[in-house]
Every structure is written in structure tokens, then in C-alpha cells.
């Protein structure tokens, strides 16, 4: 009855304090707080200071007298004779009030030692107080532990107190739910048993206590693949720790692999697959993850975890016979004869850091050609689930294609590869990071490699069935064997899926128009003449006005949004050293009397795919010769103009947006803006016409310059199917008229006028 008689005055005091008209602050009080259990000796000898399992203790952190700050309460816990290695001491301390100035601190010590076995505090600041929860393994029977309760002030010189609100302290003696304990030092063996061709073993456990470490062991044989998975079933809450693991090699603390669950993620899934190179007994360590400078991770009695170990045979034929994980051990095939042949390679990414290198040797060929590749998943294999990836990363495969600048790396070859586009081309317009990307592979240890193409798996919602895992590369004319190395790997060497794939490669002739334009292994501009339509329009089909070709390779020109969202056939990080096959036409412009201004009629169309789809659009890069007057003093036949006065490229490419035309002024109302291109989808082609509203025209300085170069390339490619394109262009009478979409009266494009015998104004299409 002594404990009850002592607590009664405290309860009455608490009621009196709550009904007081005095100071209304958390640490205010109207009476004298009886201060008990102030020393270790009291804790070990006074029955009022003993914490009994399952019996809550409510006390105040406040001294008696005028000065109430600096109180410490000491309690003891008696460990029964029945305690064993799995006995846990569970201590909970909490303020039941909605606010208190006290940052409750609870520490646990052995009865004859001053150092704490564990200490925790509730640094709640201005928020509501939170429980302090300690789970301590302590199985020494017939002994006592000491618990010290105090404030943990943010300013050590000013400890807080609370004479109004009591804290509650509760202790439980429970049994660890982890039946493998103690296995913090000595691992629990995992027995492996045959399930068909696979050896499988499982285990379960809990990280029940603070800083708990569980160890498991299992035997592995060299040459096998070990799949190890640790999962925490979803209990509907995030545990008090972040699950982590370490896989240790036999007889050492060297880590083969490690990983941890991200913050606030549940359930936790961790897994790895490793090619075993060292036979013996391997150790799996399961524990809570602790980042640098973070406190010891808490345990959680509510959250079990499960371990699965699978030991598998190597199933990739190339890895079985010789291991093609490196450039020097690439699995090779030869193409025979002339273009029109194909071959394929098969493989699987069966373990972390698995790389599949393949070498394709292309025989000598005196004309330019095209190499096409495609990665196809086969739906076989998959003896384990694909390894988990960081949050937000949905897939991890890559295909890379290289040519070799030098098999024996030298500083000179590395410099040429890194800096000379003639030795190793690089796409800096569509891929701004190309220089650093190219340099990475020019400086590999294995060889001096020129990156020709890169495909990286993206969001399956955008790339169904690995839709972006294909490409087409230019193969220059070559006298001897030309070797292309293909690599299939994961991005970051942290992923595998054990699923079979086939890499298909075909060799094709380039289109006849392209081949015919080559001279001295260099593609030359195709000479054309710009012809007149007079007052008419371009005819639908007339060789006088048409240029035809195919754009055989490259992922095509991109808009900014394509790079960010992976539109078309290209993924957000895909790369081609040559982004698009480009056909260049050099048009001779007419000689005209003043004023020379001429309307310029432009139309292009791309053949549809067999299913009616459009494989790509076109972009026309324009270079004019400025003849008024030549800025080079007349030493060159052409003073090229390929940028506007603002520095932008002179490029025509379809856009369906309404926009301001060159002839509109700043005061022109937005309502009068129109689209400058018209798109028409026919049964066989997708046609784009520069609209009359654009007032496309040839300035008199360009007529006087005499030459227009048009470089045609693909844009927004969505398919690598071989289709043709047709460019129609000609000149006509200027100025012409356009009509507003609402059928308003015709409006004339700006006409040139004479000023003292000089023609001014008129066409300023590129200015």
C-alpha cells in the first residue's frame, strides 16, 4: 500500500494544479511535488523505485522547493531467474499531455556501471511529445537494471521541468520473436534443398531490438549464380528501421553486395544475383540501415523479414563456354558476301555486373551501307524476379554499339578519339553531353572505343516491348573487315533479370540516290535547278520540281520535348553518333531582273508505312549565298548565310501551331496569326506544305547569290522502316496573297517599292 499512498497526494496535487487560477504554463504548479527516486541507491533499494512488468509508473520531473529544474528519477528493473538469451526488456516513456517543455530522456544502465546500455530522448521541440521506446536484449538472470529519466535540454545549462504533467513509464519482459537469436555473431545456417535444378533455402527473422544484427550462412560453389532476397512483408506501416543487408565473401568481411530500403518505403524488398567466384561459406548480414551521422536504428517487434537463397546454374551459353563479359572475350560472328545478309546473338543478364559483348565482322564493301540492330525479349528464362531498382527507375537495360579506334590503347589514339570528329563522330546538336559521353569510352582500359549508338530502356508506357531498343547505323565504304562491337548490359551494374533476349543484326545497301551521290567516299550535294511555276502552284508530281531519297539511319532530329519525354523511337537518354542520314541538294537559283524577289513554294511528303503510320517527318536546313555584296571581297563563289540575324538556324520543319510570320508587325493582333504549315495525310503519304500565310520567298540578295543548299534530315522518327521522301520546290511570281482562316479578304505579302531608283522592302523571309 505504500506505493498507492505515495501516489495519492500526487494525484490530488495534479487535480489541484489543473484547476488552479494561477500561471497557465506546462511547468506551472500550485503545490509541492513529492520528489522520489533520486539516486542509484534508492533505485536499487526502495520498493517505490522498482518498475514492475506491466505496471505503469507515473511521476513528475520536478524538484521540491523553490528550484524545480534539474530533476532526475532513478528506477530499477529486476530480471527474473527464467531470463535467457531471447529475453527482451521493453521500456516505454511518454508524456500523456499535449504539450510539455520537457524533452523526455530515458537511459538504461547495468546496476553497477555508469555507462548506458542504451539511451533515447524525445526532442519534440514545440510539437507534441512523442513516446521514447527502448527494446533491449538482456538475458542475464537474477540481476537488476537501472533506468534514469531526465530532461534532455537543447541548452544543457537550462534543463526543463514539468510540475503539472506527469510522465508514464512502463516496462515489459518479453521473449524475442526471432527464434534464430542469438545470431548477432554466430550465423544461423540456411539449409539448401533441391527444387528441380535449383538449390533453395529460406529463413525468417526479426530486427526486434535496437542495433540488432542477424547473420545467416550458406555454402556456394564457384561458377554458380547466387540469388539472395530479403523482404519485409507489408504490415500496413513503415517500420522503425530501414531494412538493409550485406553479402560477405567466405572467411572475410569483404562485401560482395549491399543494399537498403528507401525511407518510408514498405514493404521492403532487397535482392541481388551474383556470379560466385570464390567457393565456401558465404554470410548474409541483415540489419537496420544507419546513414552517416544518424542515430542507431531502432528495432521493431512488429515487423518480420524473410530470406530466400537460390543457387542456380549459369544459363547463358556464351557465359558457359567462355564468359563474354569483356571486350577481349566478345562472342564473334562474320557476315558473308554482300548486303542483304543478317545474323543474331542470344544472351541473358543473369547476375549483377553481367555484360554480354558481341563482335560482328562486316566484309569489305566499296559502297556505303547500313547496319540495323534490334533487341528482342524472348519470354524465356526468368528463374528469379528482376532485381528491384531505385524508386522511380522502371528498367535498366542498355544496348551500346562501338567501333574500335585502337585495340591497344595509346595516348595518341585516345586524343584522336576524344577530339577528332573524323576519327570518332559525335552528335553535339541533338545530344549536348556527347563530348563527355564519347570521351568516356575513348578512355576505357580495354580499348579505344568510339561510341556509335546507345539505347537505354525507359518507361514501358512509352516504350512498349522495348520499342526504342533498335537502331540503324551508317557503314562507310571500307577495304577490309569492319568490326562493330555490341554490348548488352544494365545501366549501373546493379541489376539483372535472368531473361533471354535475341539481338538481331542485318546489313543492307543504302538507297540508290545516296550511293550515287558519293565521290571519294564523301557524300556530295546533289545538283538541282530551281524552276519556275510562274503564277501557278507546284504540280503534285513533276520531276522538274522534285527531289527524292531515303533517310536510312539515325534516330532523327528532336524537339526539346522529345528529349524530355522520349517521344518517337528515341528514349530520353538514347544516342546516335550520326543522329540522322542527311541528303543535301544544291539548287541553282534563277537570274531575274530587278526587283529580283521571288515567291518560294515548298512542299514535302514522306511515304507511309504499310500500316499507314508516318515513320518520321523532315527538317530542311537552309544555306543561302548572299550576293549583295559578298563579304569576303569576292574571293569565294558563295558567302554563306545559314543563320538569322538573331543567331537561329534557318530550318523549316512542320509545326501545327499558329505563330507570327516574318511579315507581321509587333502590333499585329494575335487573332490574325495562322499556322505556317499545312499537314495532309493521304492513303500513301504524309504531306506538308508551307502555307500562303508564311509568304515564303527568296530575297533579292539570295537571288543575286545564285545558290541555295537544302539539307534534308529526319525528325521525330517513330520507326526505322525504309520509306522514301519527296521534296518539291520551285519559285514563282512575287508578291502573292493569303486569306485569313475565317474567309476574310485576301491580303498581299509585302511588295518591293522604288525609292529614288532603288528597290526597297519586299521579301525579307529570313530576316
Secondary structure, DSSP 8 states (H G I E B T S, - for coil): -HHHHHHHHHHHHHHHHHT-SS--STT--SS-------SHHHHHH-GGGB--TT--EEEEE--SSS---S-EEEEEEEE-TT--TTEEEEEEEEE-SS--S--EEEEEEETT-SSEEEEEE---TTS----EEEEEE---SSEEEEEEEEE--SSTTS---EEEEEEEEEEEEEE-S-TT-S-SSS-EE---EEETTEEEEEEEEE--STT-EEEEEEEE-TT-EEEEEEEE---SS--SS-EEEEEE-TTS--EEEEEE--TT--SEEEEEEEE--S-EEEEEEEEE---TT-------TT-EEEEEEEEE----HHHHHT---SGGG-EEEE--SSSS-EEEEEEE--STT--EEEEEEE--BSS-EEEEEEEEEEEEE-SS-----STT----EEEEEEEEEESS--HHHHHHHHH-TTTS----SS-TTHHHHHHHHHT-SS-EEEEEEEEE---TTTSGGGTTSEEEEEE--BSS-EEEEEEEEETTS-----EEEEEEEEEEE--HHHHHTEETTEE--EEEE--EEETS---SS-TTTEEEEE--SS--B--HHHHHHT-TT--TT-EESS-S-EEEEEEE-----SS--EEEEEEEEEEB-TTS-B--EEEEEEEEE--SS-TTTT-SS--EE-B-TTS-B-EEE---SEE--TT--TTS-GGG-EESEEEEE-SSEEEEEE-GGG--EE-HHHHHH-EEEEEEEEES-------EEEEEEEEE-S--EE--TT----EE---EEEETTEEEES--TT-
